[in-house]
Amino acid sequence: MPFDSLGLAPALVQAAAESGYAAPTAIQAAAIPAILQGRDVRGSTQTGSGKTAAFSLPLLQRLAAEPVQSPRRVRALVLVPTREPNSRPRSARPCAVWRSTCPNA
């Protein structure tokens, strides 16, 4: 199943491809469509399985869909429970690529 079948915006699919993502992992294939539908998702899988992209790609899409309000308010809250994945959100490459193509993100 390719990323473009998950309901992601074309710019996010392109950013994922440019970042080296060839196909979604099992957690991404299950979580991304559910998150885009606004459902709550809880997933547990091994390190390196793509959990960060599973929540960050649809989060970026949802943030881009709503205009930035003034004064600025919290639009997303990401809780990171352990030290190991704490460095991942800052280095999520699709986020960096997407940010440069979407002024609302």
PAPA-702449 format. One record per residue: x, y, z of N, C-alpha, C, O in turn; residue number from 1; residue in one letter. Coordinates in steps of 0.1 Angstrom, whole numbers. Layout:
% residues N
<<X, Y, Z>, <X, Y, Z>, <X, Y, Z>, <X, Y, Z>, NUM, "a">
...
END
This chain:
% residues 105
<<8, -12, 0>, <0, 0, 0>, <9, 12, 0>, <17, 14, 9>, 1, "m">
<<8, 21, -10>, <16, 33, -10>, <10, 44, -1>, <-2, 44, 3>, 2, "p">
<<18, 54, 2>, <14, 65, 11>, <2, 73, 5>, <-6, 77, 13>, 3, "f">
<<2, 74, -8>, <-9, 82, -14>, <-23, 75, -12>, <-33, 82, -15>, 4, "d">
<<-23, 63, -8>, <-36, 56, -6>, <-41, 58, 8>, <-52, 54, 12>, 5, "s">
<<-34, 65, 17>, <-37, 67, 31>, <-46, 80, 33>, <-51, 82, 44>, 6, "l">
<<-47, 88, 23>, <-55, 100, 24>, <-46, 113, 27>, <-52, 123, 31>, 7, "g">
<<-33, 111, 26>, <-24, 123, 29>, <-24, 132, 17>, <-26, 128, 5>, 8, "l">
<<-22, 145, 20>, <-21, 155, 9>, <-9, 152, 0>, <1, 146, 5>, 9, "a">
<<-10, 155, -13>, <1, 152, -22>, <15, 157, -18>, <25, 151, -20>, 10, "p">
<<15, 169, -12>, <28, 175, -7>, <34, 167, 4>, <46, 166, 5>, 11, "a">
<<25, 161, 13>, <31, 152, 23>, <36, 139, 18>, <46, 134, 22>, 12, "l">
<<28, 134, 8>, <33, 121, 2>, <46, 124, -5>, <55, 115, -4>, 13, "v">
<<48, 135, -12>, <61, 138, -18>, <72, 140, -8>, <83, 136, -10>, 14, "q">
<<68, 147, 3>, <78, 149, 14>, <83, 136, 20>, <95, 134, 23>, 15, "a">
<<73, 127, 22>, <77, 114, 27>, <86, 106, 17>, <96, 100, 22>, 16, "a">
<<83, 107, 5>, <91, 100, -6>, <105, 106, -6>, <115, 99, -7>, 17, "a">
<<106, 119, -6>, <119, 126, -6>, <127, 123, 7>, <139, 124, 7>, 18, "e">
<<120, 119, 17>, <127, 116, 30>, <131, 102, 31>, <136, 97, 41>, 19, "s">
<<128, 94, 20>, <132, 80, 20>, <122, 70, 24>, <125, 58, 25>, 20, "g">
<<110, 75, 27>, <99, 65, 30>, <93, 60, 17>, <88, 67, 9>, 21, "y">
<<95, 46, 15>, <90, 40, 3>, <76, 36, 4>, <68, 38, -5>, 22, "a">
<<72, 30, 15>, <59, 25, 18>, <56, 26, 33>, <65, 25, 41>, 23, "a">
<<44, 28, 36>, <40, 29, 51>, <43, 16, 58>, <40, 5, 53>, 24, "p">
<<47, 17, 70>, <48, 5, 79>, <34, 1, 84>, <25, 9, 81>, 25, "t">
<<33, -10, 91>, <20, -14, 96>, <14, -4, 105>, <2, -1, 103>, 26, "a">
<<21, 2, 114>, <15, 12, 123>, <11, 24, 115>, <1, 30, 119>, 27, "i">
<<18, 28, 105>, <15, 40, 97>, <2, 37, 89>, <-7, 46, 88>, 28, "q">
<<1, 25, 83>, <-10, 22, 75>, <-23, 21, 83>, <-34, 24, 79>, 29, "a">
<<-22, 17, 96>, <-33, 16, 105>, <-37, 30, 111>, <-49, 33, 112>, 30, "a">
<<-27, 37, 115>, <-30, 50, 122>, <-33, 62, 114>, <-42, 69, 117>, 31, "a">
<<-26, 64, 103>, <-28, 76, 95>, <-42, 78, 90>, <-47, 89, 93>, 32, "i">
<<-49, 68, 84>, <-63, 71, 80>, <-72, 74, 92>, <-81, 82, 91>, 33, "p">
<<-70, 67, 103>, <-78, 69, 115>, <-76, 83, 121>, <-86, 90, 125>, 34, "a">
<<-64, 88, 121>, <-61, 101, 127>, <-67, 112, 117>, <-72, 122, 122>, 35, "i">
<<-66, 110, 104>, <-71, 119, 95>, <-87, 120, 96>, <-93, 130, 93>, 36, "l">
<<-93, 109, 101>, <-107, 109, 103>, <-111, 115, 116>, <-123, 117, 120>, 37, "q">
<<-101, 119, 124>, <-103, 126, 137>, <-105, 116, 149>, <-109, 120, 160>, 38, "g">
<<-102, 103, 146>, <-103, 93, 157>, <-91, 93, 166>, <-80, 97, 162>, 39, "r">
<<-93, 90, 178>, <-82, 88, 188>, <-75, 75, 184>, <-81, 65, 181>, 40, "d">
<<-62, 75, 185>, <-54, 63, 182>, <-44, 61, 193>, <-37, 70, 198>, 41, "v">
<<-42, 48, 197>, <-31, 44, 206>, <-25, 32, 200>, <-31, 22, 197>, 42, "r">
<<-12, 33, 198>, <-4, 22, 192>, <8, 19, 200>, <14, 28, 206>, 43, "g">
<<12, 7, 199>, <24, 2, 206>, <31, -7, 196>, <26, -17, 192>, 44, "s">
<<44, -4, 194>, <52, -12, 185>, <66, -9, 188>, <70, 0, 195>, 45, "t">
<<75, -17, 182>, <89, -16, 185>, <96, -3, 180>, <90, 4, 171>, 46, "q">
<<107, 1, 186>, <114, 12, 182>, <118, 11, 167>, <123, 0, 163>, 47, "t">
<<117, 22, 160>, <121, 22, 146>, <110, 17, 136>, <113, 16, 124>, 48, "g">
<<98, 16, 141>, <87, 11, 133>, <79, 22, 126>, <70, 19, 118>, 49, "s">
<<82, 34, 129>, <75, 45, 122>, <64, 52, 130>, <56, 58, 124>, 50, "g">
<<64, 51, 143>, <54, 57, 151>, <54, 72, 149>, <43, 78, 149>, 51, "k">
<<66, 78, 149>, <66, 93, 149>, <60, 98, 136>, <52, 107, 136>, 52, "t">
<<63, 92, 124>, <57, 96, 112>, <42, 92, 112>, <34, 99, 106>, 53, "a">
<<38, 82, 119>, <24, 78, 119>, <15, 88, 125>, <4, 90, 121>, 54, "a">
<<20, 96, 135>, <12, 106, 141>, <16, 120, 135>, <7, 129, 134>, 55, "f">
<<28, 122, 131>, <32, 136, 127>, <27, 139, 113>, <24, 151, 110>, 56, "s">
<<27, 129, 104>, <22, 132, 90>, <7, 137, 90>, <4, 147, 84>, 57, "l">
<<-2, 129, 97>, <-16, 134, 97>, <-18, 147, 105>, <-26, 155, 103>, 58, "p">
<<-9, 149, 116>, <-10, 161, 124>, <-6, 173, 115>, <-13, 183, 116>, 59, "l">
<<4, 172, 107>, <8, 183, 98>, <-3, 186, 88>, <-6, 198, 86>, 60, "l">
<<-10, 176, 83>, <-20, 178, 74>, <-32, 185, 80>, <-38, 195, 75>, 61, "q">
<<-36, 181, 92>, <-47, 188, 99>, <-43, 202, 103>, <-52, 211, 102>, 62, "r">
<<-31, 204, 107>, <-26, 218, 111>, <-27, 227, 98>, <-30, 239, 99>, 63, "l">
<<-23, 222, 87>, <-22, 230, 75>, <-36, 233, 70>, <-38, 243, 63>, 64, "a">
<<-46, 225, 73>, <-60, 227, 69>, <-67, 239, 76>, <-76, 244, 71>, 65, "a">
<<-62, 242, 88>, <-68, 253, 95>, <-59, 265, 96>, <-47, 264, 98>, 66, "e">
<<-64, 277, 93>, <-56, 289, 93>, <-50, 292, 107>, <-56, 289, 117>, 67, "p">
<<-39, 298, 107>, <-32, 302, 120>, <-40, 314, 125>, <-43, 324, 117>, 68, "v">
<<-44, 313, 137>, <-52, 324, 143>, <-43, 334, 151>, <-32, 330, 155>, 69, "q">
<<-48, 346, 152>, <-41, 356, 160>, <-50, 360, 171>, <-61, 364, 168>, 70, "s">
<<-46, 361, 183>, <-33, 357, 188>, <-31, 342, 187>, <-41, 334, 187>, 71, "p">
<<-19, 338, 186>, <-16, 324, 184>, <-20, 316, 196>, <-19, 320, 207>, 72, "r">
<<-25, 304, 193>, <-29, 295, 204>, <-23, 281, 202>, <-18, 278, 191>, 73, "r">
<<-24, 273, 212>, <-18, 259, 210>, <-27, 252, 200>, <-39, 251, 202>, 74, "v">
<<-20, 246, 190>, <-28, 239, 180>, <-25, 224, 181>, <-33, 216, 175>, 75, "r">
<<-15, 220, 187>, <-12, 206, 189>, <-3, 204, 201>, <5, 213, 205>, 76, "a">
<<-5, 193, 208>, <4, 190, 219>, <9, 175, 218>, <1, 166, 216>, 77, "l">
<<22, 174, 217>, <28, 160, 216>, <34, 157, 229>, <43, 164, 233>, 78, "v">
<<30, 146, 235>, <35, 141, 247>, <45, 130, 244>, <42, 121, 237>, 79, "l">
<<57, 131, 249>, <68, 121, 247>, <71, 115, 260>, <77, 122, 268>, 80, "v">
<<68, 102, 262>, <69, 96, 275>, <83, 92, 280>, <85, 91, 292>, 81, "p">
<<92, 89, 270>, <105, 84, 274>, <116, 93, 268>, <113, 101, 259>, 82, "t">
<<128, 91, 272>, <139, 99, 267>, <143, 95, 253>, <146, 103, 245>, 83, "r">
<<142, 82, 250>, <147, 77, 237>, <139, 83, 225>, <146, 89, 216>, 84, "e">
<<126, 84, 225>, <120, 90, 214>, <119, 105, 215>, <114, 112, 206>, 85, "p">
<<124, 111, 226>, <123, 125, 228>, <131, 133, 217>, <127, 144, 214>, 86, "n">
<<141, 127, 212>, <149, 134, 201>, <142, 132, 187>, <146, 140, 178>, 87, "s">
<<134, 123, 186>, <128, 120, 173>, <119, 131, 167>, <121, 135, 156>, 88, "r">
<<110, 137, 175>, <101, 148, 169>, <109, 159, 163>, <105, 165, 153>, 89, "p">
<<120, 163, 169>, <128, 174, 164>, <135, 170, 150>, <138, 179, 142>, 90, "r">
<<137, 157, 149>, <145, 153, 137>, <136, 146, 126>, <141, 140, 117>, 91, "s">
<<123, 147, 128>, <114, 141, 118>, <115, 148, 105>, <110, 159, 103>, 92, "a">
<<122, 142, 95>, <124, 148, 82>, <112, 153, 75>, <112, 163, 69>, 93, "r">
<<101, 145, 74>, <90, 149, 67>, <84, 162, 72>, <79, 171, 65>, 94, "p">
<<86, 164, 85>, <81, 177, 91>, <89, 189, 86>, <82, 199, 82>, 95, "c">
<<102, 187, 85>, <110, 198, 80>, <107, 201, 65>, <106, 213, 61>, 96, "a">
<<105, 191, 57>, <102, 193, 43>, <88, 199, 41>, <86, 208, 34>, 97, "v">
<<78, 194, 49>, <65, 199, 48>, <64, 213, 53>, <56, 221, 47>, 98, "w">
<<71, 217, 63>, <70, 230, 69>, <74, 241, 58>, <69, 252, 57>, 99, "r">
<<84, 237, 50>, <88, 247, 39>, <78, 248, 28>, <79, 258, 20>, 100, "s">
<<69, 239, 27>, <59, 240, 16>, <45, 245, 21>, <36, 247, 13>, 101, "t">
<<43, 246, 34>, <30, 250, 39>, <32, 261, 49>, <37, 259, 60>, 102, "c">
<<27, 273, 46>, <29, 284, 54>, <20, 283, 67>, <23, 290, 77>, 103, "p">
<<10, 275, 67>, <1, 274, 79>, <6, 264, 89>, <1, 264, 100>, 104, "n">
<<16, 256, 86>, <20, 245, 95>, <29, 251, 106>, <33, 243, 115>, 105, "a">
END
